[in-house]
Amino acid sequence: MKLKYWILYLFLYLCFSVQAETEYCFRVYLKDKGESGYTLHHPEAYLTQAAIQRRMKSSIDISETDFPISAVYLDSLRNLGTRPVTQSKWLSTVVVATTDSIVVDQISNLSIVDSVKWIWKGKQMMANTMERDSSRLYVTEQPTDSKYGYAKEQIEMLNGIRLHEKGYTGKGVSVAVIDAGFSNVDRLDIFDSLNLKGTFNAVVPQETVFDGDDHGTKVLACMAANIPGVMVGTAPGADYWLIKSEDSRSEFLIEEDYWAAAVEFADSVGVDIITSSLGYFHFDKEEMNYDHNSLDGKTAFISQAAKLASEKGILVFCSAGNEGNSHWGKITFPSDASDIVTVGAITSTGSKSMFSSTGFTADYRVKPDVVALGTACTVVDQRGAIRYVNGTSFSTPIVAGMGACLWQAFPELTNLQLTEIFRKASSHAHRPDAELGYGVPDMMKAYELGNQMNSGI
């Protein structure tokens, strides 16, 4: 065999050997965040101006949850031979990785630590350093007679076209899309007009979000696609942050920590809206699984993070889940969080999609909050092809885009006021149930309610 092939095989073997060592990740719950010198009087020392402005806009007080975790605390964990992976300043947690699971006893004995929880086991993910294909990708479908193209039905069902005709397309509203990946969004012509503010990979920070999974590509298309006659989304004028939080290799509790980090990043850059089409309840290790009693909006780590995002003034949209005809049946986490908009799915006839997860929550709150088209939704895949797909993953951004348009129309309103409007403007507002929640939102009714609320009526 030629020498160059032996060298290649040796290189691959060495790469495999380096990556083959098993790591464990633990969520470390801290007793506090330590002395950092930060005060409530000088938030500019630890919050961006955009994050401060959004809080001021909604008259939300800056709190100690906004303080960063002390660097001294992080060093204490590093000194035990662990590698900090991610953290949540809101929930005072640090996720650390180690190849020696016995170190958990040493971590637990630290005076700064309240408790420790095992949340992941596997091989450390290495950043992909291969050069990406930068060639352009074009949607080839023939234009239709409608400006909204193949996606007309999903916005028409919400009476959203009329809101667009009033000039509200989400302009000036910042939306964070938290998903599993946004393959080729930077190459597809249907996103040429995308107002992209930035990206963040919460799983492998040094890696692009534009490789791998195209679930987020399809989700984004529901809002930001913009080729008249082919597909126009529900908020083509909004500003977007694309954030990857899903480790698609496995399903462990660490997904919740990545999601919390994604949400805190979104807060830090001052977004107005978060839309997330991710949900959890079942994991690769049975002992990590949740039960229905945990659907109280307070138990799951990820649901606590969603609630805190709402408390920071962010309008959060979350998919209800696709477990309607599975043994679980119910909504998934974090869609049980209070003060967020949980979105279920319906068919073109208005009936619940068979797969759409149902409520109520364990503490008898109405979930989902609203529903939208989730069966045969129009999306664009990573190659630029129009596809028809099923899932609350897609009904959610359809509604979230309309939320951006509504907030453009009424920038003085708060996230909680907009959440209330969505419920009141929906088809089942007077008799919400566990399948459709408050029903299908009518955006012109929402607009009227926004006018009334804005004028103090």
Stockholm file with secondary structure:
# STOCKHOLM 1.0

chainA/1-457         MKLKYWILYLFLYLCFSVQAETEYCFRVYLKDKGESGYTLHHPEAYLTQAAIQRRMKSSIDISETDFPISAVYLDSLRNLGTRPVTQSKWLSTVVVATTDSIVVDQISNLSIVDSVKWIWKGKQMMANTMERDSSRLYVTEQPTDSKYGYAKEQIEMLNGIRLHEKGYTGKGVSVAVIDAGFSNVDRLDIFDSLNLKGTFNAVVPQETVFDGDDHGTKVLACMAANIPGVMVGTAPGADYWLIKSEDSRSEFLIEEDYWAAAVEFADSVGVDIITSSLGYFHFDKEEMNYDHNSLDGKTAFISQAAKLASEKGILVFCSAGNEGNSHWGKITFPSDASDIVTVGAITSTGSKSMFSSTGFTADYRVKPDVVALGTACTVVDQRGAIRYVNGTSFSTPIVAGMGACLWQAFPELTNLQLTEIFRKASSHAHRPDAELGYGVPDMMKAYELGNQMNSGI
#=GR chainA/1-457 SS CCHHHHHHHHHHHHHHHHHCSEEEEEEEEESCCCCCCCCTTCGGGTSCHHHHHHHHHTTCCCCGGGSCCCHHHHHHHHTTTCEEEEEETTTTEEEEEESCTTHHHHHHTSTTEEEEEEEEEEECCCCCCSCCCCCCBCCCCCCCSSTTBTTHHHHHTTTHHHHHHTTCSCTTCEEEEEESCCTTTTTBGGGTTCEEEEEEESSSTTSCSSSSCCHHHHHHHHHHCEETTTEECSCTTSEEEEEECCCTTCCCTHHHHHHHHHHHHHHHTTCSEEEECCCBSCCSSGGGCCCGGGTTTTSSHHHHHHHHHHHTTCEEEEECCSCTTSSSCBCCBTTTCTTSEEEEEECTTSSBCTTCCBCCCTTCCCCSCEEEECSSEEEECTTSCEEEECSHHHHHHHHHHHHHHHHHHCTTSCHHHHHHHHHHTBTTTTSCBTTTBTCCBCHHHHHHHHHHHHTTC
#=GC SS_cons         CCHHHHHHHHHHHHHHHHHCSEEEEEEEEESCCCCCCCCTTCGGGTSCHHHHHHHHHTTCCCCGGGSCCCHHHHHHHHTTTCEEEEEETTTTEEEEEESCTTHHHHHHTSTTEEEEEEEEEEECCCCCCSCCCCCCBCCCCCCCSSTTBTTHHHHHTTTHHHHHHTTCSCTTCEEEEEESCCTTTTTBGGGTTCEEEEEEESSSTTSCSSSSCCHHHHHHHHHHCEETTTEECSCTTSEEEEEECCCTTCCCTHHHHHHHHHHHHHHHTTCSEEEECCCBSCCSSGGGCCCGGGTTTTSSHHHHHHHHHHHTTCEEEEECCSCTTSSSCBCCBTTTCTTSEEEEEECTTSSBCTTCCBCCCTTCCCCSCEEEECSSEEEECTTSCEEEECSHHHHHHHHHHHHHHHHHHCTTSCHHHHHHHHHHTBTTTTSCBTTTBTCCBCHHHHHHHHHHHHTTC
//
